Amino acid sequence: MKPAGVVRKVDQLGRIVLPKSLRKRYQMNEGDPVEILVQGDHIILERYRPRCVFCGSMEEVTDFKEKQICSACLREMNMLLKQA
């Protein structure tokens, strides 16, 4: 992890403003979901990308009844249904 060289203060509501240069560089737009991760004593902000609820894959993920499922797990579920 390399520092961006930017320091921001947290406001009274716990918010920080990401500099426009960083938002542009990482293609983050107003309204985009951001995931907050914790690693040791570090807080990491990442553009949110849905993961499969079964295997954790981020490839070819689709919504099914408000859950995210990848195409591989969906195929596997279809095969199990055909066997039943």
C-alpha positions in Angstrom: 0.0 0.0 0.0 1.5 3.3 -1.0 0.4 6.7 0.5 -1.5 9.1 -1.7 0.1 12.1 0.0 -3.3 13.5 0.9 -4.6 14.2 4.4 -8.2 14.8 5.2 -10.0 15.4 8.4 -13.1 13.4 9.5 -16.1 15.7 9.9 -18.6 15.5 12.8 -20.7 12.9 11.0 -17.7 10.6 10.3 -17.3 11.6 6.7 -14.2 12.3 4.6 -14.0 13.7 1.1 -11.9 11.8 -1.4 -10.0 14.2 -3.6 -11.3 14.6 -7.2 -7.9 13.4 -8.6 -8.3 10.1 -6.7 -11.9 9.6 -7.6 -11.1 10.3 -11.3 -8.0 8.0 -11.2 -10.0 5.1 -9.7 -13.2 5.8 -11.7 -15.3 6.5 -8.6 -18.4 8.5 -9.4 -21.1 10.1 -7.2 -23.5 7.3 -6.0 -21.1 4.5 -6.7 -21.0 1.9 -3.9 -17.8 1.7 -1.9 -16.8 -1.2 0.3 -15.0 -0.6 3.6 -12.5 -3.3 4.5 -10.3 -3.6 7.6 -6.9 -5.2 7.5 -5.0 -5.1 10.8 -5.0 -1.5 11.8 -5.7 -0.2 8.2 -9.0 0.9 6.8 -9.3 0.2 3.1 -11.8 1.8 0.7 -12.6 -0.2 -2.5 -15.1 0.2 -5.3 -17.7 -2.4 -4.5 -18.0 -5.4 -6.8 -20.6 -8.0 -6.0 -19.3 -11.5 -5.0 -21.1 -14.9 -5.4 -22.7 -15.9 -2.1 -21.5 -19.5 -2.6 -17.9 -19.3 -3.8 -17.0 -15.6 -3.5 -16.2 -15.2 -7.2 -16.5 -11.7 -8.7 -16.7 -13.1 -12.3 -20.0 -13.1 -14.2 -22.1 -12.4 -11.1 -25.9 -11.9 -11.5 -28.7 -11.1 -9.1 -31.1 -13.9 -8.1 -33.8 -13.1 -5.5 -31.7 -10.3 -4.0 -28.6 -12.6 -3.8 -25.5 -12.5 -6.1 -24.6 -15.8 -7.8 -21.9 -16.4 -10.3 -22.6 -18.2 -13.6 -20.5 -21.3 -12.5 -22.5 -21.8 -9.3 -25.8 -21.2 -11.2 -24.8 -24.0 -13.7 -24.0 -26.3 -10.8 -27.3 -25.6 -9.2 -29.1 -26.3 -12.5 -27.3 -29.6 -12.8 -28.4 -30.6 -9.3 -32.0 -29.7 -10.1 -31.9 -31.8 -13.2 -30.6 -34.8 -11.2 -33.4 -34.5 -8.6 
